[in-house]
Each structure stands twice: as C-alpha cells, then as structure tokens.
C-alpha cells in the first residue's frame, strides 16, 4: 500500500506527504513549521515518521518550513546542488543533507526516487517519480511546458500530482500586472487548465488510479474550471479506457488522503 496527501498547494505554500510500509517522505515544506505540524496532524501523520524532505526548487512557497522541520526533527533534506545553493539563506543550517543529480535515480528510506527536469524560473527545478515495490507516484508542478521527458517519466505512474495553475481569461482580466502575467504564461511559468487537461489525457492508462490537480491559483483560477476542463478531456476518451479518479489540492486545507495499489485499481 502506498498513500499520499497534498497537505497544501498554491502560491502561499506547497507540501505533499507520502507514506509506504511505515516510512514517510515530504515533497517540499512551503509553510511555517507550526503550520506544517498542524497539517500533518490533520491526517494523523507524525513528523517523527518522516525520513526526509525532497525539495523541488528554492522558491519560498516550497522551501519556507524545510530548514525548520529538518532542525527540529533531524530530517534529511534532499535536493540538487543548484537548489541547495540558491536556497541556502532560506534553509539556514541543515543537520543532514543529501544531494542528487537531476536525471539520476537514487534510493532513500526504501523508496526509489527519480528527479527529472521541469521548466520553471529557478536554479534547477525538478519533478519526482517516487516508487516502492510495484507502485509509483509522479509529482509535477511549477512547469510552464510539458516536455517529452516529463511525459515519458510520468507515463506509467499509479498516482499523479499535476499542476493546473490558471485560467487564461481570468489571468488576462485579473489584477496581475502585465509582466507577471507574462511570467505565468511563459515556458518557465505555470500550466494553464487546458494544458494540464490535455497532458493528463495523454497519461491515462489502466494502472493510473488517481490524479490530484495542484498549484491552482487563488487569483487566476477557480477549482470548478480546472476540474471541468480535465473531465471534459477525459470524457473524450474511449469508453473502454479506465478513467482515474480526479481530486483537488487546496491552498487553505489538506486534500484527500489517497491510497494506491501497485499494478491494479482500487
């Protein structure tokens, strides 16, 4: 059994909890230490069970609580060299640090972890495929485009966390100044709902059980728009194809605790 929960996702903080066989990891910790503890308690997850925090990139909404949790609970921080250097001041002194090279798989605490490149305006941003035995979870947010590499890495996962950041019309008509709109829309920005929906549609296979839509903008998106766009694409799939369950990651509260079973459906 492999379970995960998006503890929070959006421009004000991101964190995801992963557990299998009584071992646990975090992907990012973009909330304060107190808020991270509160959200873990909401799903009855103990910080003492967490072996490490995987860091996708150095932006504040992914890094804010990493150093705090690492020092308080003796957690290992796992990140590539450029991210560690770019985030050094935000992280502070880290008691245990494990580096990796983007594109090279490694093992930690019984998990097999593959970091892959995404397209975002940071030092060396990554997504992850995290596997244990015959079950895998793909994590891909904060990318302005879907490359063939990203598609390849996520094509056989049992669970996915995929960014659906903005609705283009809401972004264009919203309060963001032009330069910030251009950043969001750029190839190093964030995926729009339609882009995310089409991407998810290409990733559907019989073993894909659950997809969480993450990093929804509170200003430039609406959960119903993101969900409707994805479901419209999935509704176009042949009736013979197994459609995964779709849920949402939220900024203000924890999302659903999802259980995956390797090689089959729930």
Residue, then its C-alpha position, 0 to 999 in steps of 0.5 A: x500500500x502506498x498513500x499520499x496527501x497534498x497537505x497544501x498547494x498554491x502560491x502561499x505554500x506547497x507540501x505533499x506527504x507520502x507514506x509506504x510500509x511505515x516510512x514517510x517522505x515530504x515533497x517540499x515544506x512551503x509553510x511555517x513549521x507550526x503550520x506544517x505540524x498542524x497539517x500533518x496532524x490533520x491526517x494523523x501523520x507524525x513528523x517523527x515518521x518522516x525520513x526526509x524532505x525532497x525539495x523541488x526548487x528554492x522558491x519560498x512557497x516550497x522551501x519556507x518550513x524545510x530548514x525548520x522541520x529538518x532542525x527540529x526533527x533531524x530530517x534529511x533534506x534532499x535536493x540538487x546542488x543548484x537548489x541547495x545553493x540558491x536556497x541556502x539563506x532560506x534553509x539556514x543550517x541543515x543537520x543532514x543533507x543529501x544531494x542528487x543529480x537531476x536525471x539520476x535515480x537514487x534510493x532513500x528510506x526504501x523508496x526509489x526516487x527519480x528527479x527529472x527536469x521541469x521548466x520553471x524560473x529557478x536554479x534547477x527545478x525538478x519533478x519526482x517519480x517516487x516508487x516502492x515495490x510495484x507502485x509509483x507516484x509522479x509529482x509535477x508542478x511549477x512547469x510552464x511546458x510539458x516536455x517529452x521527458x516529463x511525459x515519458x517519466x510520468x507515463x506509467x505512474x499509479x498516482x499523479x500530482x499535476x499542476x493546473x495553475x490558471x485560467x487564461x481569461x481570468x489571468x488576462x482580466x485579473x489584477x496581475x500586472x502585465x509582466x507577471x502575467x507574462x511570467x505565468x504564461x511563459x515556458x518557465x511559468x505555470x500550466x494553464x487548465x487546458x494544458x494540464x487537461x490535455x497532458x493528463x489525457x495523454x497519461x491515462x492508462x489502466x494502472x493510473x488510479x488517481x490524479x490530484x490537480x495542484x498549484x491552482x491559483x487563488x487569483x487566476x483560477x477557480x477549482x470548478x474550471x480546472x476540474x471541468x476542463x480535465x473531465x471534459x478531456x477525459x470524457x473524450x476518451x474511449x469508453x473502454x479506457x479506465x478513467x482515474x479518479x480526479x481530486x483537488x489540492x487546496x491552498x487553505x486545507x489538506x486534500x484527500x488522503x489517497x491510497x494506491x495499489x501497485x499494478x491494479x485499481x482500487 
